[in-house]
Amino acid sequence: MLFDYSSSITPTTADTLNFGLKMSAPASVLARERNSKRGPNLNIVLTCPECKVYPPKVAERFSEGDIVCALCGLVLSDKLVDTRSEWRTFSNDDQNGDDPSRVGEASNPLLDGNSLSTRIGQGEGGDLRATRDLNRAQGKNVMDKKDNELQGVFAKITMLCDAAELPKIVKDCAKEAYKLCHDEKALKGKSTESIMAAAIFVGCRRADVARTFKEIQSIIHVKTKEFFKTLSIMKGILREKSADGFIKIDTDNMSGAQNLTYIPRFCSHLGLPMQLTTAAEYTAKKCKEIEEIAGKSPITIAVVSIYLNILLFKLPVTAAKVGKILQVTEGTIKSGYKILYEHREKIIDPQLIATGAVSLDNLPQVDKDRSKTDKKKK
């Protein structure tokens, strides 16, 4: 059967309006579908149809690109994209991929460059002269020389800190202090060893790790005058830069360590019990209230507090042995003990006396007349 569409269908204006409204409806539906497909539907959970365990135990096998059920081994999805970090570098082809480095080393903020440089090695074949010329040209690069020098110094600082059994935070603080100060004009003419020793000492102060001047000098041999001059210059440089807002460093900690931080280490060197260590810390705290000894160095206060409590607990440790191990003169220990003996009732923990663990009579008496004559002789 044949139809004549031109004669049988005559659309009116109303029909054309209705036709236009019908055509606009699918556009809005498509827009809704597009908006709904912007993100994944988090309500959909991938489960194993065989095990039917909830929550599902699913394993992602990136080597095969499959998602597998961990219970029965059924493959639930394939063509999985590996979104993890890349662990391959082309420089490790000769090592059979044993070095899992992340496509080059991470950037080091302590170096001037970005630490992602290219090194030209000695070629085995081809034009050896061209390879040699390229190697020389790269060796003349100023930035690489600075980074190489800093890396050499940082390696020495790490080695010295490891020898002194210092934590990693001290190493990082020492490297930062050296990086900030080694190019300053005030330190020109100073040896690298003195700057390294001062940087390690500043790192110990910033990290609240108690180390004496002699302990730092024992790991790196520097003259005392040169060490203190370099240290004072470095402290001034760091204070200026922190005041200008260039860096954020608490310069108050660089003035000196508290005596309480030395006492546990000194007691461990002498092999003393924990009860005596806590008693010495109490004595050191009370020494701040005594004017005669409050102005002395923290090391002297710590050593004298330990020696007083050794006599209080009647331990067989002499002042000569304490001075030899802790590197303090015997005269300093005995003169400090005379001052503490006059204030013995204030500086000894009252709980120890109340429990009967110690007694004030255990302390040897000090001859006042003899001490006066000693002062007159001095």
C-alpha positions in Angstrom: 0.0 0.0 0.0 1.3 3.5 -1.0 0.7 6.7 0.9 1.0 10.3 -0.3 2.6 12.0 2.7 2.6 15.4 1.1 -1.2 15.4 0.7 -2.3 13.6 3.9 -0.1 15.4 6.5 -0.6 19.1 7.0 1.0 20.3 10.3 -0.5 23.3 12.0 1.1 25.9 14.2 0.0 24.1 17.4 1.6 20.9 16.1 4.8 22.7 15.4 4.8 24.2 19.0 4.2 20.7 20.5 6.9 19.3 18.3 9.3 21.9 19.6 8.4 21.1 23.2 9.0 17.5 22.6 12.4 18.1 21.1 13.5 20.2 24.2 12.8 17.4 26.7 15.6 15.1 25.6 18.2 17.9 26.0 17.4 18.4 29.7 17.6 14.6 30.2 21.0 14.4 28.6 22.2 17.3 30.8 21.1 15.4 33.9 22.8 12.3 32.8 26.0 14.2 32.2 25.9 15.8 35.6 25.3 12.4 37.2 28.3 10.9 35.5 30.8 13.4 36.9 32.0 11.1 39.7 31.9 7.4 40.5 28.9 6.0 42.4 30.3 5.2 45.8 27.3 3.1 46.7 28.4 0.3 44.4 30.5 -2.3 46.2 32.5 -4.9 44.3 31.8 -8.3 45.9 32.6 -11.8 45.0 29.5 -13.6 43.6 30.9 -17.0 44.7 31.9 -16.2 48.3 29.3 -13.4 49.0 31.2 -12.1 51.9 30.7 -8.6 53.2 32.9 -6.6 53.6 34.5 -8.2 50.6 38.2 -9.4 50.7 39.5 -8.2 47.4 43.2 -8.1 46.3 44.6 -5.9 43.6 47.3 -7.6 41.6 49.0 -4.8 39.7 51.5 -7.1 38.0 48.7 -8.9 36.1 46.3 -5.9 36.2 43.5 -7.9 37.8 41.2 -7.6 40.8 41.0 -11.0 42.5 38.9 -12.4 45.4 41.4 -13.1 48.2 39.3 -16.1 49.4 38.5 -18.1 46.2 40.8 -16.5 43.6 38.0 -15.5 41.2 38.9 -12.7 38.9 36.4 -9.9 39.4 37.9 -7.2 37.1 40.7 -6.9 34.6 42.8 -4.2 32.9 43.6 -2.5 36.2 45.7 0.7 35.9 48.7 0.8 38.3 48.5 4.2 40.0 51.5 3.6 42.3 54.8 5.5 42.1 57.3 4.5 39.5 60.3 2.6 40.9 62.5 2.2 37.8 65.5 4.3 36.7 67.4 3.8 33.5 70.7 4.3 35.3 70.3 1.0 37.2 70.1 -1.2 34.1 73.6 -2.5 34.8 72.6 -3.5 38.4 69.7 -5.7 37.2 67.2 -3.4 38.9 68.4 -4.0 42.4 68.2 -0.4 43.4 64.5 0.6 43.8 65.0 4.4 43.5 62.1 6.6 42.6 63.3 7.9 39.2 66.2 9.9 40.6 66.9 11.0 44.2 64.7 13.4 46.1 65.6 17.1 46.2 67.8 18.2 49.1 66.9 21.7 50.5 70.4 22.0 52.0 72.0 22.2 48.6 72.1 25.1 46.2 71.0 23.1 43.2 68.0 20.9 42.8 70.2 17.8 43.2 68.9 16.3 39.9 72.0 16.7 37.8 73.6 14.7 35.0 77.0 13.1 35.3 79.0 12.2 32.3 81.0 9.0 32.8 83.9 7.6 30.9 82.6 5.8 27.8 84.0 2.4 26.8 83.6 2.8 23.0 83.0 5.6 20.5 84.7 8.9 20.6 86.7 8.9 23.9 88.0 12.4 23.3 84.6 14.0 23.0 83.5 12.2 26.2 86.6 13.5 28.0 85.9 17.0 26.9 82.3 16.9 28.0 83.4 15.5 31.4 85.9 18.4 31.8 83.3 21.0 30.8 80.8 19.6 33.3 83.5 19.6 36.0 84.0 23.4 35.6 80.4 24.0 36.5 80.4 26.3 39.6 77.0 25.0 41.0 78.2 21.4 40.9 81.4 22.3 42.7 79.5 24.0 45.5 77.1 21.1 45.9 80.0 18.7 45.9 81.8 20.6 48.6 78.7 20.8 50.7 78.0 17.1 50.3 81.5 16.3 51.4 81.1 18.5 54.5 77.7 17.0 55.3 79.1 13.5 55.0 81.8 14.5 57.6 79.2 16.0 59.9 77.2 12.8 59.7 80.3 10.7 60.4 81.2 12.8 63.4 77.7 12.7 64.8 77.5 9.0 64.4 80.8 8.6 66.3 79.4 10.7 69.2 76.1 8.8 69.0 74.0 11.9 68.3 70.5 11.6 67.0 69.4 12.5 63.5 67.8 15.8 64.6 71.3 17.0 65.7 72.7 16.1 62.3 70.0 18.0 60.5 70.4 21.1 62.7 74.2 21.1 62.3 73.9 20.8 58.6 71.4 23.7 58.4 73.7 25.9 60.6 76.7 25.1 58.5 74.8 25.9 55.3 73.6 29.3 56.6 76.9 30.4 57.9 79.8 29.0 55.9 79.6 31.6 53.1 79.5 34.6 55.4 82.4 37.1 55.4 82.7 37.0 59.2 83.8 33.3 59.0 86.4 33.8 56.2 89.8 32.6 57.4 88.3 30.1 59.8 89.1 26.4 59.3 86.4 24.1 58.1 86.9 21.9 61.2 86.2 24.8 63.5 83.0 25.7 61.6 81.9 22.0 61.6 82.5 21.7 65.4 80.6 25.0 66.1 77.7 23.8 63.8 77.5 20.4 65.7 77.5 22.3 69.0 74.7 24.6 67.9 72.8 21.6 66.6 73.1 20.0 70.1 71.8 23.2 71.7 68.8 23.5 69.3 67.9 19.8 69.7 68.2 20.0 73.5 70.9 17.3 73.5 73.4 18.0 76.3 77.0 17.9 75.1 80.0 19.7 76.6 82.7 21.7 74.8 85.2 19.0 75.6 83.0 16.2 74.3 82.7 18.1 70.9 86.4 18.7 70.9 87.1 15.0 71.5 85.5 14.0 68.2 87.0 16.8 66.1 90.3 18.3 67.2 90.1 22.0 67.2 91.9 24.6 69.4 89.8 26.0 72.2 90.2 29.7 71.3 89.4 29.1 67.6 86.4 27.0 68.6 84.9 29.6 70.9 85.6 32.4 68.4 83.9 30.5 65.6 81.0 29.6 67.8 80.3 33.2 68.9 80.5 34.4 65.3 78.1 31.7 64.2 75.6 32.5 67.0 75.7 36.1 65.9 75.0 35.2 62.2 72.1 33.0 63.2 70.6 35.7 65.5 70.8 38.3 62.7 69.1 36.0 60.2 66.4 35.0 62.6 65.8 38.7 63.5 65.5 39.6 59.8 62.9 36.8 59.3 65.1 34.9 56.9 64.9 31.8 59.1 63.0 30.7 62.2 65.4 29.6 64.8 65.0 29.8 68.6 68.2 31.5 69.5 67.5 31.3 73.2 68.4 27.6 73.3 71.9 28.3 71.8 73.1 30.2 74.9 73.6 27.0 77.0 72.1 23.7 78.0 70.3 23.3 81.4 72.1 21.4 84.1 69.3 18.8 84.2 70.1 17.5 80.8 73.6 16.6 81.8 72.8 14.7 85.0 71.3 11.4 83.4 74.3 11.1 81.1 76.9 11.8 83.8 75.2 9.3 86.2 75.2 6.7 83.5 78.9 7.3 82.8 79.6 6.8 86.6 77.3 3.7 86.8 75.1 5.3 89.5 71.5 4.0 90.3 68.4 5.7 89.2 67.4 6.8 92.7 70.6 8.8 93.0 69.9 10.4 89.5 66.5 11.7 90.6 68.0 13.0 93.8 70.7 14.8 91.9 68.2 16.4 89.6 66.2 17.7 92.6 69.5 19.2 94.0 70.3 20.8 90.7 66.9 22.5 90.6 67.3 23.9 94.1 70.7 25.3 93.2 69.0 28.1 91.3 67.9 29.6 94.7 71.5 29.7 96.0 73.3 32.9 94.9 76.8 31.6 95.5 76.5 28.8 92.9 73.6 29.9 90.6 76.1 31.8 88.4 78.3 28.9 87.7 78.2 26.8 84.5 75.5 24.1 84.2 78.2 21.4 84.0 79.7 22.4 87.3 76.3 22.5 89.0 75.4 19.1 87.6 78.7 17.5 88.7 78.6 19.0 92.2 75.0 17.9 92.7 75.9 14.3 91.7 79.0 14.3 94.0 76.9 15.6 97.0 74.3 12.8 96.5 77.1 10.2 96.1 78.3 11.2 99.6 74.7 11.2 100.8 74.1 7.6 99.7 77.5 6.5 100.9 78.7 5.1 97.6 82.4 4.3 97.1 83.1 6.9 94.5 85.8 9.6 95.1 85.9 13.1 93.9 89.0 12.3 91.9 87.2 9.5 90.0 84.2 11.8 89.3 86.5 14.5 88.0 88.5 12.1 85.8 85.4 10.6 84.2 83.4 13.8 83.8 86.5 15.9 82.9 86.1 18.4 85.8 88.9 19.4 88.2 88.8 18.0 91.7 89.2 21.5 93.2 86.0 22.7 91.4 84.1 19.7 92.8 85.2 20.3 96.4 84.7 24.0 96.3 81.2 23.6 95.0 80.5 20.9 97.6 81.4 23.4 100.4 78.8 25.8 99.1 76.1 23.2 98.9 76.9 21.8 102.3 76.0 25.1 103.9 72.5 24.9 102.3 72.1 21.1 102.6 68.7 21.3 104.3 67.2 23.1 101.2 68.8 21.1 98.4 68.1 17.5 99.5 64.8 15.9 98.7 62.8 15.7 102.0 61.0 12.5 100.9 64.3 10.7 101.0 64.9 11.9 104.6 61.3 11.1 105.6 61.5 7.5 104.3 64.9 7.0 106.0 66.7 6.2 102.8 69.4 8.9 103.5 70.4 11.1 106.4 72.1 14.5 106.6 74.7 13.0 108.9 76.1 11.0 106.0 77.6 14.1 104.5 81.1 14.8 105.7 81.5 18.1 107.6 83.3 21.1 106.1 85.7 23.0 108.3 84.5 26.6 108.1 87.8 28.1 109.4 89.8 26.2 106.9 87.6 27.4 104.0 88.0 31.0 105.2 91.8 30.6 105.2 91.7 29.1 101.7 89.8 32.1 100.5 92.3 34.5 102.0 95.2 32.6 100.4 93.4 32.9 97.0 
